[in-house]
């Protein structure tokens, strides 16, 4: 299949590469000429603007927008609406607010266009490993795009099958992608995924903060332990119930910088954490862990701890996010 991709940053470029490595073709556009040139040298067809990207695509077209949520995505989609033709598809693969997806899908439908939202997890490492995807959109359109999603997904890999999973359950879930529901459903599921991610990261950060301060002068001498946090992270990776990719990233960070001096501990938050709390309020669901983890990031920008530096290290590990010094 052929796919147009707008936005060739940390994830958009690797999406193009993974598709091309598996026989698909891509037409790519980014405001940065160097990004376009790099992908062109690897087999993509570069476009100088959105109009030329649309002109280079076969009908019915599919254009994947991989840009920051908000104005960059909104402006790009609005411009594409004026360039595309009936039955073409706009795929929003960024971290857009799901209510914006619902609104945009209505606007696109009036133009006989289709909207698909893809919540994409996996960070900067997914060229090799594949992307976990949560997809919202019309069934017929999502099925049309399935060859692309199948290639981008990680596949079943070496993860054991879930015991007692029903045979008639959607087999795509085991491959690392699902059709979550109508437009907006994909980004809603990804939003909650990121809210949970906040809580998991905060738990690791707080736990390692306690381990580090066990050698504090505030404790009686006989109760002080000088613990090797790198070794603790490493042993927990092997057979522990808290083993996870986040713990892998923590172990990597501690191995190279035990004091985490490379990180300020001023931890940013993206929209998904806030939107998760808003959804909880709308649905009257108590979320003390998720809300506390978001508020902890607010606090980190006023006074940071070792645990906050660990949060920064994890964010850099999975997404290349760099906090301000």
C-alpha positions as CSV (number, residue, x, y, z in Angstrom):
1,X,0.0,0.0,0.0
2,X,0.9,3.7,-0.3
3,X,0.8,6.1,2.6
4,X,1.4,9.9,2.9
5,X,3.1,10.9,6.1
6,X,3.1,14.5,7.4
7,X,5.6,15.0,10.2
8,X,9.0,13.2,10.2
9,X,10.0,13.6,13.8
10,X,11.0,11.0,16.4
11,X,8.1,8.7,15.4
12,X,6.9,9.8,11.9
13,X,10.2,9.0,10.2
14,X,10.4,5.5,11.7
15,X,6.8,4.8,10.7
16,X,7.8,5.5,7.1
17,X,10.9,3.3,7.4
18,X,9.1,0.4,9.0
19,X,6.5,0.4,6.2
20,X,9.1,0.7,3.4
21,X,11.2,-2.2,4.9
22,X,8.1,-4.3,4.5
23,X,7.2,-3.5,0.9
24,X,4.9,-0.4,1.3
25,X,5.6,3.0,-0.3
26,X,5.5,6.4,1.3
27,X,5.2,10.0,0.3
28,X,6.5,12.2,3.0
29,X,6.4,15.9,4.0
30,X,8.0,17.9,6.8
31,X,8.7,21.6,7.0
32,X,12.4,20.6,7.7
33,X,14.0,20.0,4.3
34,X,16.7,17.8,5.9
35,X,14.2,15.4,7.3
36,X,12.6,15.1,3.8
37,X,16.0,14.5,2.2
38,X,17.0,11.8,4.7
39,X,13.8,9.8,4.0
40,X,14.1,10.4,0.2
41,X,17.6,8.8,0.4
42,X,16.0,5.8,2.1
43,X,13.3,5.3,-0.6
44,X,10.4,7.7,0.2
45,X,9.0,10.2,-2.3
46,X,9.5,13.7,-0.8
47,X,7.0,16.4,-1.1
48,X,7.6,20.1,-0.9
49,X,4.2,20.9,0.6
50,X,0.9,19.4,1.4
51,X,-0.5,20.0,-2.1
52,X,2.3,18.1,-3.8
53,X,2.0,15.3,-1.2
54,X,-1.7,14.9,-2.0
55,X,-1.0,15.0,-5.8
56,X,1.6,12.2,-5.5
57,X,-0.8,9.8,-3.8
58,X,-3.0,7.3,-5.5
59,X,-6.8,7.4,-4.9
60,X,-8.3,6.7,-2.5
61,X,-5.6,8.4,-0.5
62,X,-4.5,7.9,3.1
63,X,-2.5,10.6,4.9
64,X,-1.0,10.0,8.3
65,X,-0.5,13.2,10.3
66,X,2.1,12.7,13.0
67,X,2.4,16.2,14.6
68,X,2.0,17.6,18.1
69,X,-1.6,17.9,19.4
70,X,-3.2,21.3,19.1
71,X,-2.6,24.0,16.4
72,X,0.0,22.0,14.3
73,X,-2.4,19.1,13.9
74,X,-5.5,21.3,13.6
75,X,-4.0,23.6,10.9
76,X,-2.6,20.7,8.9
77,X,-5.9,18.8,8.9
78,X,-7.8,21.9,7.9
79,X,-5.5,22.4,4.9
80,X,-5.7,18.7,3.9
81,X,-9.5,18.9,3.9
82,X,-9.3,21.5,1.1
83,X,-6.9,19.3,-0.9
84,X,-8.3,15.8,-0.6
85,X,-11.2,14.1,-2.5
86,X,-14.2,12.0,-1.5
87,X,-13.3,8.6,0.2
88,X,-9.8,9.8,1.1
89,X,-8.6,9.2,4.7
90,X,-6.9,11.4,7.2
91,X,-5.1,9.4,10.0
92,X,-4.2,11.4,13.1
93,X,-1.4,9.4,14.8
94,X,-0.4,12.0,17.4
95,X,-1.7,12.5,21.0
96,X,-4.8,14.4,20.1
97,X,-7.6,15.0,22.6
98,X,-10.3,12.5,21.7
99,X,-13.1,15.1,21.7
100,X,-11.3,16.9,18.9
101,X,-11.3,13.6,16.9
102,X,-15.1,13.4,17.3
103,X,-15.5,17.0,16.1
104,X,-13.2,16.6,13.2
105,X,-14.7,13.3,12.1
106,X,-18.1,15.1,11.7
107,X,-16.5,17.9,9.7
108,X,-14.7,15.4,7.4
109,X,-17.8,13.4,6.9
110,X,-19.6,16.4,5.5
111,X,-16.9,16.5,2.8
112,X,-17.2,12.7,2.2
113,X,-13.8,12.2,3.8
114,X,-12.9,9.8,6.6
115,X,-11.1,10.3,9.9
116,X,-9.1,7.6,11.7
117,X,-7.4,8.3,15.0
118,X,-4.5,6.1,16.1
119,X,-3.2,6.2,19.6
120,X,0.4,5.1,19.1
121,X,2.6,3.8,22.0
122,X,6.2,2.7,21.9
123,X,8.3,5.8,21.8
124,X,11.4,6.3,19.7
125,X,12.4,2.6,19.6
126,X,9.6,1.1,17.5
127,X,11.3,0.9,14.1
128,X,12.6,-2.5,15.2
129,X,10.0,-3.5,17.8
130,X,6.8,-2.2,16.2
131,X,4.1,0.2,17.5
132,X,1.2,-0.7,19.9
133,X,-1.8,1.0,18.3
134,X,-5.3,1.8,19.5
135,X,-7.5,2.8,16.5
136,X,-10.7,4.7,16.2
137,X,-12.7,5.0,13.0
138,X,-15.4,3.5,10.7
139,X,-15.0,-0.3,10.5
140,X,-14.8,-0.3,6.7
141,X,-12.1,2.3,6.6
142,X,-10.0,0.7,9.4
143,X,-10.3,-2.6,7.6
144,X,-9.1,-0.9,4.4
145,X,-6.0,0.3,6.2
146,X,-5.3,-3.0,8.0
147,X,-2.3,-4.0,5.8
148,X,-0.5,-0.8,7.1
149,X,-1.5,-1.4,10.7
150,X,-0.5,-5.0,10.6
151,X,3.1,-4.1,9.5
152,X,3.4,-1.3,12.0
153,X,2.3,-3.5,14.9
154,X,4.8,-5.5,16.9
155,X,3.2,-8.9,16.3
156,X,2.7,-11.6,18.9
157,X,6.5,-12.0,19.4
158,X,7.6,-14.1,22.4
159,X,4.8,-12.9,24.8
160,X,2.9,-15.9,26.1
161,X,-0.8,-16.0,25.0
162,X,-3.3,-15.0,27.7
163,X,-4.8,-18.0,29.4
164,X,-8.5,-18.6,28.7
165,X,-8.7,-15.8,26.1
166,X,-11.8,-16.5,24.0
167,X,-11.1,-17.8,20.5
168,X,-13.6,-15.3,19.0
169,X,-11.8,-12.3,20.6
170,X,-10.3,-9.9,18.1
171,X,-7.0,-11.6,17.0
172,X,-5.5,-8.2,16.2
173,X,-5.1,-7.5,20.0
174,X,-2.5,-10.3,20.2
175,X,-0.7,-8.7,17.3
176,X,-0.4,-5.4,19.2
177,X,-3.2,-3.3,17.7
178,X,-7.0,-3.0,18.1
179,X,-10.0,-1.3,16.5
180,X,-11.2,0.3,19.7
181,X,-14.4,1.8,18.3
182,X,-15.7,4.8,16.3
183,X,-13.7,8.1,15.8
184,X,-12.2,9.2,19.0
185,X,-12.1,5.8,20.7
186,X,-8.5,5.2,19.7
187,X,-7.2,8.3,21.3
188,X,-9.4,7.9,24.3
189,X,-7.9,4.5,25.0
190,X,-4.4,5.9,24.5
191,X,-5.2,8.8,26.8
192,X,-6.1,6.4,29.6
193,X,-3.0,4.4,28.7
194,X,-0.9,7.5,29.3
195,X,-2.7,8.3,32.6
196,X,-1.8,4.8,33.8
197,X,1.8,5.4,32.6
198,X,2.0,8.5,34.8
199,X,1.0,6.4,37.8
200,X,3.4,3.6,37.1
201,X,6.3,6.0,36.6
202,X,5.5,7.8,39.8
203,X,5.5,4.6,41.8
204,X,9.0,3.7,40.5
205,X,10.2,7.2,41.2
206,X,8.9,7.3,44.7
207,X,10.1,3.8,45.5
208,X,13.7,4.6,44.4
209,X,13.6,7.9,46.2
210,X,13.0,5.9,49.5
211,X,15.8,3.5,48.6
212,X,18.2,6.3,47.9
213,X,17.4,8.2,51.1
214,X,17.9,5.1,53.3
215,X,21.4,6.4,54.0
216,X,20.1,9.8,55.2
217,X,21.6,11.5,58.2
218,X,18.1,11.8,59.6
219,X,18.1,8.1,60.4
220,X,19.9,6.4,63.3
221,X,23.3,5.1,62.1
222,X,22.4,1.5,62.6
223,X,19.3,1.9,60.3
224,X,21.2,3.4,57.4
225,X,21.8,1.4,54.3
226,X,24.0,2.5,51.4
227,X,22.0,0.7,48.7
228,X,23.2,0.1,45.1
229,X,20.1,1.3,43.2
230,X,21.5,0.0,39.8
231,X,21.8,-3.5,41.2
232,X,18.3,-3.3,42.7
233,X,16.8,-2.1,39.4
234,X,18.7,-5.0,37.7
235,X,17.5,-7.7,40.0
236,X,13.9,-6.5,39.9
237,X,14.1,-6.9,36.1
238,X,14.5,-10.6,36.5
239,X,11.5,-12.6,37.7
240,X,10.0,-9.8,39.8
241,X,6.3,-8.9,39.6
242,X,7.3,-5.2,39.0
243,X,9.5,-6.0,35.9
244,X,8.5,-3.8,33.0
245,X,9.9,-1.8,30.1
246,X,9.8,1.3,32.4
247,X,12.0,-0.6,34.9
248,X,14.4,-1.6,32.0
249,X,14.7,2.1,31.2
250,X,15.3,2.9,34.9
251,X,18.1,0.3,35.0
252,X,19.7,1.7,31.9
253,X,19.7,5.2,33.3
254,X,21.1,4.1,36.7
255,X,23.9,2.1,35.0
256,X,25.1,5.2,33.1
257,X,24.4,7.9,35.6
258,X,23.7,6.6,39.2
259,X,23.1,10.1,40.6
260,X,21.0,11.1,37.5
261,X,22.9,14.3,37.3
262,X,22.1,14.7,33.6
263,X,18.4,15.3,34.6
264,X,16.9,18.4,36.2
265,X,14.0,16.7,37.7
266,X,11.6,19.3,36.4
267,X,9.1,16.9,34.9
268,X,6.8,18.0,32.0
269,X,3.3,16.7,31.5
270,X,1.6,16.3,28.2
271,X,-2.2,16.8,27.7
272,X,-3.1,13.1,28.2
273,X,-2.5,13.1,31.9
274,X,-4.8,16.2,32.4
275,X,-7.4,14.8,30.0
276,X,-7.5,11.5,31.9
277,X,-8.3,13.3,35.1
278,X,-11.0,15.4,33.3
279,X,-12.6,12.2,32.0
280,X,-12.5,10.7,35.5
281,X,-14.4,13.8,36.8
282,X,-16.9,13.6,34.0
283,X,-17.5,9.9,34.6
284,X,-17.4,10.2,38.4
285,X,-14.6,7.7,38.7
286,X,-12.2,8.2,41.7
287,X,-8.5,8.2,40.5
288,X,-6.4,9.1,43.5
289,X,-3.2,7.5,42.1
290,X,-3.5,9.0,38.6
291,X,-4.3,12.5,39.9
292,X,-1.5,12.4,42.5
293,X,1.0,11.4,39.8
294,X,0.0,14.4,37.7
295,X,0.1,16.8,40.7
296,X,3.6,15.4,41.5
297,X,4.8,16.6,38.1
298,X,3.5,20.1,38.9
299,X,5.4,20.0,42.2
300,X,8.6,18.9,40.5
301,X,8.8,22.2,38.6
302,X,9.0,24.1,42.0
303,X,11.2,21.7,43.9
304,X,12.5,18.5,42.4
305,X,13.8,15.3,44.1
306,X,15.9,12.3,43.0
307,X,12.7,10.5,42.1
308,X,11.7,13.4,39.8
309,X,15.1,13.0,38.1
310,X,14.2,9.3,37.6
311,X,10.9,10.3,36.0
312,X,12.9,12.5,33.6
313,X,15.2,9.6,32.9
314,X,12.3,7.3,32.0
315,X,10.7,10.0,29.8
316,X,13.9,10.4,27.9
317,X,14.4,6.7,27.6
318,X,11.1,5.9,26.0
319,X,10.3,9.1,24.1
320,X,13.5,11.2,23.9
321,X,11.8,13.9,26.0
322,X,14.3,16.4,27.3
323,X,13.4,18.4,30.4
324,X,14.6,22.0,30.9
325,X,17.7,22.4,33.1
